[in-house]
Structures are given as C-alpha cells and as structure tokens.
Amino acid sequence: VQLVESGGDSVQHGESLTLSCAASGFPFNLRCMGWFRQTPGQGLEGLAAIDSDDTTSVADFVKDRFAISQDNAKKTLYLEMNNLKPEDTAMYYCAAVAHLRPETAIPVLGQLGPPVGYSGQGTQVTVSS
C-alpha cells in the first residue's frame, strides 16, 4: 500500500490550496480515505473523509473552508482548502482506513496501522499572515 501526497506549499493568509494523494496497492474504492494534519506540539487532527460511495464528512472546525473529493479512476484523493489561516500551518497526511464510515473515520485517521489503516509521508502547508 502506498499513499503519496503532493501539493503542499507556502501561501499567504486567505489563499487557497488543493492537496492530492495518489493511492496504490489496494482497492481504492473499497476503503474510506481521508486527510489529517499534525503541527509541532499538537496531536493529530482528523480533517475529512470520503468513502467509496462519495459520502463525505468534514470536521466542524474546517467545514466552511475545506472540502474532500476523489477520482476513483485516477485513484487520487483531494483536499481543497480555502481561506487558509496561519493556524492551518501543518504537515498534511493522506490516510486510508477499512470498514469505517467517514464520520467515524475522522477521529482515527493516522492512528491505525496495517492492515486496517495506512498513512502517507505527508506534505507541508505553511500559511503566512
């Protein structure tokens, strides 16, 4: 199983950014996929998840600014982030979890290991004020 994130960048407050995650090594449409982030000194924050039926769930604290989507044909997951704030500065990770609905998956993204959970290496997002 391989999850490779891309799209991280340094941006200004208020700008937008879309992250991508290319997945391989497992049936992409049979797992719940999601994004979480981690900042120095902070724990993991689950952000959003989407299942094989395109049902999505987004954490309340970013619900008005972030959106998750996927392209099953390309086996790629996306996180669209709008109106970015300095507090969004973090390493962003893609994750896959088995047998969970999106709203249940969000709190455990990044905390489960194989064979029920996988995470990528992350992509850095830095937001300047």
C-alpha positions as CSV (number, residue, x, y, z in Angstrom):
1,V,0.0,0.0,0.0
2,Q,1.3,3.4,-1.0
3,L,-0.1,6.8,-0.4
4,V,1.8,9.8,-1.8
5,E,0.7,13.3,-1.0
6,S,1.6,16.4,-3.1
7,G,0.5,20.0,-3.4
8,G,1.8,21.4,-0.2
9,D,3.2,24.9,-0.4
10,S,3.8,28.2,1.3
11,V,0.9,30.6,0.9
12,Q,-0.5,33.8,2.3
13,H,-3.4,34.2,4.6
14,G,-6.7,34.0,2.7
15,E,-5.3,32.0,-0.3
16,S,-6.4,28.5,-1.4
17,L,-4.6,25.3,-2.0
18,T,-5.5,21.8,-3.2
19,L,-3.7,18.8,-1.9
20,S,-3.6,15.5,-3.8
21,C,-2.9,11.9,-2.7
22,A,-2.1,9.2,-5.2
23,A,-3.0,5.7,-3.9
24,S,-1.8,2.4,-5.0
25,G,-1.5,-1.2,-3.7
26,F,-5.1,-1.7,-2.6
27,P,-8.7,-1.5,-3.9
28,F,-9.1,2.3,-3.7
29,N,-12.8,2.2,-3.8
30,L,-13.2,-0.3,-1.1
31,R,-11.7,1.9,1.6
32,C,-12.6,5.1,3.4
33,M,-10.0,7.7,2.5
34,G,-9.2,10.9,4.5
35,W,-6.9,13.7,5.5
36,F,-5.4,14.6,8.8
37,R,-2.8,17.1,9.9
38,Q,-0.2,17.4,12.6
39,T,1.6,20.5,13.9
40,P,4.6,20.7,16.2
41,G,3.4,20.2,19.7
42,Q,-0.1,19.3,18.6
43,G,-1.7,15.9,18.2
44,L,-3.2,14.6,15.1
45,E,-6.3,16.4,13.8
46,G,-8.6,14.5,11.5
47,L,-10.0,16.8,8.8
48,A,-12.2,15.0,6.3
49,A,-13.1,11.6,5.0
50,I,-14.8,10.1,2.0
51,D,-16.0,6.6,1.3
52,S,-16.4,4.5,-1.9
53,D,-19.9,5.9,-2.4
54,D,-18.6,9.5,-2.3
55,T,-20.2,10.1,1.1
56,T,-18.1,12.8,2.8
57,S,-17.6,14.1,6.3
58,V,-15.6,17.2,7.2
59,A,-14.6,18.2,10.7
60,D,-16.6,21.1,12.1
61,F,-13.6,23.3,12.7
62,V,-12.8,23.4,8.9
63,K,-16.2,22.6,7.4
64,D,-16.7,26.1,6.0
65,R,-13.3,26.1,4.3
66,F,-12.2,22.6,3.4
67,A,-13.7,20.0,1.0
68,I,-12.7,16.5,0.2
69,S,-13.2,14.7,-3.1
70,Q,-11.8,11.7,-5.0
71,D,-11.2,10.5,-8.5
72,N,-11.7,6.7,-8.4
73,A,-10.4,6.2,-12.0
74,K,-7.2,8.0,-11.1
75,K,-7.1,6.6,-7.6
76,T,-6.5,10.1,-6.3
77,L,-7.8,11.9,-3.2
78,Y,-8.0,15.6,-3.0
79,L,-8.4,18.2,-0.2
80,E,-9.4,21.7,-1.3
81,M,-8.6,24.3,1.3
82,N,-9.9,27.8,1.0
83,N,-9.3,31.0,3.0
84,L,-6.2,29.5,4.6
85,K,-5.1,30.8,8.0
86,P,-1.8,30.8,9.8
87,E,-3.2,28.2,12.2
88,D,-3.6,25.8,9.3
89,T,0.2,25.6,9.0
90,A,0.9,21.9,9.5
91,M,2.1,18.7,7.8
92,Y,-0.9,17.2,6.0
93,Y,-1.3,13.5,5.6
94,C,-3.5,11.2,3.5
95,A,-4.9,8.1,5.1
96,A,-6.9,5.0,4.3
97,V,-9.0,3.1,6.8
98,A,-11.0,0.0,6.4
99,H,-14.6,-0.7,7.4
100,L,-15.4,2.7,8.8
101,R,-17.9,5.3,7.7
102,P,-16.4,8.8,7.0
103,E,-17.8,10.4,10.2
104,T,-16.4,7.6,12.3
105,A,-13.1,7.5,10.4
106,I,-12.2,11.2,11.0
107,P,-11.2,10.8,14.7
108,V,-8.9,7.9,14.0
109,L,-7.2,9.0,10.8
110,G,-3.5,8.4,11.2
111,Q,-3.8,6.3,14.3
112,L,-4.5,2.9,12.8
113,G,-1.9,0.7,11.4
114,P,-1.9,-2.1,8.8
115,P,-3.9,-3.9,7.8
116,V,-6.8,-1.6,8.9
117,G,-5.1,1.7,8.4
118,Y,-2.4,3.3,6.3
119,S,-0.9,6.8,6.1
120,G,1.3,8.7,3.7
121,Q,4.5,10.6,4.3
122,G,2.8,14.0,4.3
123,T,3.1,17.3,2.5
124,Q,3.8,20.6,4.3
125,V,1.5,23.5,4.2
126,T,2.7,26.9,5.6
127,V,0.4,29.9,5.8
128,S,1.9,33.3,6.4
129,S,0.0,36.2,7.9
